[in-house]
């Protein structure tokens, strides 16, 4: 089972990566961001929207709120609005992560999937693991698309997360 510290570290990593990724994507003009490049959700913009949608759905489930998932639909056509929503969601994820306890992570959680309509019951820690894996999976698709465009997005590895204060031996 994962720990609350693990959840908080991945929430910080999520924010850090999203800030860096959105900064790079802001340097690309809108038609290029929205061009269908054959990814699961077509374009960079479509994939960014999907990431936001998934994060909002899982965060709502974790908090016991109503889920408003819009699979395959852009929540924000405008990149500036999408960016603002991403920042607000990352803040909400970190606030939620600060409240996670070992008991909550170990407890069973029941949810109904918006993908296949089936209701599942799993330990919360499994679903939180999926939440963060889903983010990394789709950010990886975006970095692949950026790489194919010749855009440098920098290092994406967790040990480079500034909050970890890694000791570097020279």
N, C-alpha and C positions, 0 to 999 in steps of 0.2 A: 504494500500500500504506500502511496505517496504521503508526504507530510504537508502541513500548512506552509512551511518555509519553501518547499518545492513549488507549491502553487504561487506563492508571492514572487519567487524568482522568475517563473515562467510568465507571470503577468508583467513584470518589469521588462523581460526580454521581448514580449509581444509589443509593448509600447515603443521600446527602443527601435525594433526592426520596422514597425509601421512608420515611425517618424522619419527614419532614414529612407525607406522605400517611397513614401509619399513625396519627400523632398526631391528624389531623383525623378519620380514620375511628373512632378510639377515642371521639370525642364523640357518635357516632351509636349508638343502641341496637341490640342484636343483630338483632331482627326487621327493622329498617330496612336494616341492612347486608346481610341475607340475602334481602331481597325481590327477586324476579325483576323486573328493569327492562328486559329485552329486549336486554341486552348479549350478546356472543358466549358468555360463560360465565354468563349470567343476571344474577347479582347482583354487588354490589361485593365481597362475601365470596368468591364463586366466582371472580371475576377476580383477586383477590389470591392465592387458592390456585393458579390457573393460572400466574400470574407466578412464584410460588415453585417450582412443579413444573418449568416451563421452565428457570429458572435452575439448578436442581439437575441437570437432565438435561444441559444444555450444559456446566456446570462439570465434571461427571463425565467427559464426552467429552474436554474439554480436558486433564484430568489423567490420562486413560487408565484411569479407574475404570469399574466396572459402572454402567450407566444403569438407574435405577429410576423410569421416567416413568409417571405415572398420569393420562393425558389425560382430562379431563372429570370427574375424581374429586377431591373435597376431601381434601387431606392432613390438614387440621386443621379440625374443625368449631368448635372453641373459639378465639375471637379472640385470647385471651392466648397460647395455644400457637402460633397462627399468627404472632403478633407476635414471639415468642421465636425461632421458626424463621427468620423473615425477618431478624432481627438477626444470627443466627449465619451465615446464608447470605451476607449482605452482607459480613460480616467475612471469610469464606472467599473471596469474590470479590476483595476487595482484597488478600488474601494471595496469591492466584493471580496477580493482575495485576502484583504486584511481581516476579514471577519471569519474566514474558514477555520474550522476547528478539526482536530483529529476525529471527534465523534461524528461530526457532519460528514466527513470524508468516508467513514466506515459504514454509515447508514445506507440502507437501500433507497433507491430513488426510482420512481415510476414515471415514464414519459411516453407520449405517443409521437412516433416519428412522422414528420411532414413529408418524408420521402416515400415510405411504403404504407403509412397509416396503421402500422402495427404498434401495440403497446408493449413496452419492455420494462423489466425491473432489473436493475443492476446496482452495484455499489456506486455511490457518488464518485468515489475516486476514479473509477473506470471511465465515467462520463467526463470528468474533468480532464483526464488524460486525453480522451478523444478531442475535447474542445481545443486544447493546445496543439495536438498533432494536426488537426484540421487546419489551423492557422498556418503552421509551418509547411504543410503540404501545398497549399495554394500560394503562399508567398514564394515557394520554390518554383512554381509554374511561372509566376511573374518574373522572377529573376532569370529564368531561362529565356523568356520572351525578350527581356531587356538585353541579355547577352547576345541573342540573335540579332538584335538591332545595333549592337556595338556599343551599348551603354554600360558604363562601369558603375555598379551599385555597391561596391566595397565588400568587406568581410561580413559574413552573416553568422558566424559561429558563436555559440553561447559563451565560450570563455572570453570573448572580446566585449561582453556586456560591461559597460563602465561601472555599474553598481557593484560588480563582484570584486573590484579592487584587486585584481590578480597581481601577485608578486612576480615580477619579471626578472630573472637572473640574466645579467649581461655577460 
